[in-house]
């Protein structure tokens, strides 16, 4: 592994040929721009399927890779070319195509922003099952390509588990629809298998959500509470947590003002209002029996998400330090992190799959001295996580050596066969994911 993303393919192209540039200008007009940035030969902003098919034809002819870009919020460098490439921005493919209230499905173009989609669904008395905490800027296509978890993942798992179909353009310029088991070819593959043009996800009936904020003196108490919640099978929708350093760090980046006791761990539980009376009563008992106490919260669910789940906006951590850990191993992880490192770190987490696993996002409390320092710290944390049965959250451009863990049980073999057939020239986002 290297702190700077590497790939085996190095194109000799340093600028677009005149013919290629003319073809792109003819196809996109002002929606094509040349670039002098590293490895970015140019950027295009397609609006429709036919433009993407034509673009793939041009790229295949000239052997120029294509790098898809949503909002660029992922820290895994998925939208940053590693070789001279054309960036395909889906910013203008942002139409909500269909809302099927009866089947609770929504079909959208990949550039749709989650917050806009959530508001549109609300008007139809629906809401997403899962959406990212960065909903104000994150796109549907990017979240699917990353295989993200976020708000709602306690009940529904990752966004991949709510995915019902996709339409994509392959490296041969063929538009196809995938559904069922074939969706694993696209979900969490970081744009390596094709360019998404439509995404259909399962949604749920709209429900007002009630948040409950619990505070704990130490991580052992927090983990005891989470274990009790898991055993009881309470009908919760979303659960997130923060360590004391993360609460402090969040207070310095324009978060909504919240006054919490110092050096406390926080957990935010969210449930449907219709389940609230019985669920919150039982939840309060679990919090108190674990040694925690309830914060007198007056914030809405959305305000709690903004306050407790958006540390990525701090920008202190250029190389991601995100991991999946079995529930019940968090205290052990904290104990194994050397004190010299722990003082520099903050973390937030999302409890997923009905408390079967915890997705942790570590952040540097102060801006990284260098990406290399950040990278070696991420590797050190990864080894500790793996010693406790955990794994990396995603590979991106930095952790491709971990692909065998992420794409296990024949998953990678099926992806590889698909790409050998439909993208033999390694056209899409080379160097990422695997």
Order of alpha helices (4+ residues) and beta strands (2+ residues): alpha-beta-beta-alpha-beta-beta-beta-beta-alpha-beta-alpha-alpha-beta-beta-beta-beta-alpha-beta-alpha-beta-alpha-beta-alpha-beta-alpha-alpha-beta-beta-alpha-beta-alpha-alpha
